[in-house]
């Protein structure tokens, strides 16, 4: 309903641009999944399932994180997230600690071992990414950086 009300106030040209941007966003999101797969393909992830690896990758980027935020962001039920985290705790990949801002809450962090493992994985991914960027000019690389920053600030609302 909001979308229809919003579009109703725009010119035909503006409506076309909004719809084109939406289609480009959907295509970008789909491409991001493929690129992530290419960057992580063949990574030795020890005794981790793909889901456990995804949790570790999320923790590496977002830690410390609450169980509820992890569950929400990875589209897992709280019981499933809790069960997978228990397996990661038992393997020594991560641990719980008291939240710095609220002593009643627990947050999850990678252990030193888990952080070291993710640092290794990210090093491999970084090398693969650099290989993809190699044929590009510095100007193209700068444009990609600016585009990523703009998307983070305006669409994805992340901190760079």
C-alpha positions in Angstrom: 0.0 0.0 0.0 2.8 2.4 0.9 4.5 1.7 -2.4 1.3 2.5 -4.4 0.7 5.7 -2.4 4.4 6.7 -2.8 4.4 6.0 -6.6 1.2 7.9 -7.0 3.0 11.1 -6.1 5.8 10.7 -8.7 6.0 11.5 -12.3 6.1 8.7 -14.9 9.8 9.2 -15.3 10.4 9.0 -11.5 8.2 5.9 -11.3 10.2 4.2 -14.0 13.5 5.1 -12.3 12.3 3.7 -9.0 11.1 0.5 -10.6 14.4 0.2 -12.5 16.4 0.7 -9.3 14.3 -2.0 -7.6 15.0 -4.5 -10.4 18.7 -3.6 -10.3 18.7 -4.2 -6.5 17.1 -7.6 -6.9 19.7 -8.5 -9.6 22.5 -7.2 -7.4 21.4 -9.2 -4.3 21.2 -12.4 -6.5 24.7 -11.7 -7.8 26.0 -11.1 -4.3 25.0 -14.7 -3.4 26.9 -16.0 -6.4 29.9 -13.9 -5.7 29.9 -15.0 -2.0 29.8 -18.6 -3.2 32.7 -18.1 -5.6 34.8 -16.4 -2.8 34.1 -19.2 -0.3 34.1 -22.2 -2.7 36.5 -24.9 -1.5 37.4 -23.2 1.8 38.4 -25.8 4.3 36.1 -25.3 7.1 37.3 -28.0 9.4 34.4 -29.8 11.1 31.9 -27.1 10.5 28.6 -27.5 8.6 27.8 -24.7 6.1 25.3 -23.2 8.6 27.9 -23.2 11.4 30.4 -21.5 9.0 27.7 -18.9 8.2 27.3 -18.3 11.9 31.0 -17.9 12.4 31.3 -15.5 9.4 28.4 -13.4 10.9 30.1 -13.4 14.3 33.4 -12.3 12.7 31.8 -9.3 11.2 29.2 -8.4 13.8 30.6 -9.5 17.2 29.7 -9.2 19.9 26.1 -10.2 19.1 23.1 -11.4 21.0 21.4 -14.7 20.3 18.3 -12.9 19.1 20.1 -10.7 16.7 22.1 -13.6 15.2 18.8 -15.6 14.9 17.0 -12.7 13.2 19.8 -11.8 10.8 20.5 -15.4 9.7 16.8 -16.3 9.5 17.1 -19.0 12.1 14.6 -19.9 14.9 15.9 -19.2 18.3 16.0 -22.9 19.2 18.0 -23.7 16.0 20.4 -20.9 16.5 20.9 -21.9 20.1 21.5 -25.5 19.2 24.1 -24.6 16.5 25.9 -22.2 18.9 26.1 -24.9 21.5 27.9 -27.1 19.0 30.3 -24.2 18.2 30.9 -23.6 21.9 31.7 -27.3 22.4 34.2 -27.2 19.5 35.8 -24.1 21.0 35.0 -21.8 18.1 33.1 -19.2 20.1 32.0 -18.3 23.6 29.4 -16.4 25.6 30.2 -13.4 27.7 28.3 -10.8 29.7 27.2 -7.8 27.5 29.2 -4.7 28.3 26.2 -2.4 28.4 23.8 -4.7 30.3 25.2 -7.2 32.8 21.9 -9.2 32.6 22.5 -10.1 29.0 24.8 -12.5 27.2 26.5 -11.9 23.9 28.5 -14.2 21.7 32.0 -13.7 20.4 34.4 -15.9 18.4 37.1 -17.5 20.6 40.8 -16.8 19.7 40.7 -20.1 17.8 37.5 -19.1 16.0 38.9 -15.6 15.1 42.1 -17.1 13.8 40.1 -19.5 11.6 37.9 -16.7 10.2 41.1 -14.6 9.6 42.4 -17.5 7.5 39.1 -17.8 5.6 39.0 -14.0 5.0 42.6 -14.0 3.7 41.7 -16.6 1.1 38.5 -14.6 0.2 40.5 -11.4 0.0 43.0 -13.0 -2.4 40.2 -14.2 -4.6 38.6 -10.7 -4.6 41.9 -9.1 -5.5 42.2 -11.4 -8.4 38.8 -10.2 -9.6 39.8 -6.6 -9.3 43.2 -7.1 -11.0 42.1 -6.3 -14.5 40.3 -3.1 -13.4 41.7 0.4 -13.5 42.2 2.4 -10.4 39.4 4.7 -11.4 37.0 1.6 -11.7 38.1 0.4 -8.3 37.5 3.8 -6.8 34.0 3.9 -8.4 33.2 0.5 -7.0 34.3 1.6 -3.5 32.2 4.7 -3.8 29.2 2.7 -5.0 29.6 0.2 -2.1 29.8 3.1 0.4 26.7 4.7 -1.1 24.8 1.4 -0.9 25.9 0.8 2.7 24.9 4.3 3.8 21.5 4.5 1.9 20.1 1.1 1.2 21.7 -1.4 3.6 22.3 1.0 6.4 25.5 -0.6 7.6 28.6 1.0 9.1 31.6 0.9 6.8 
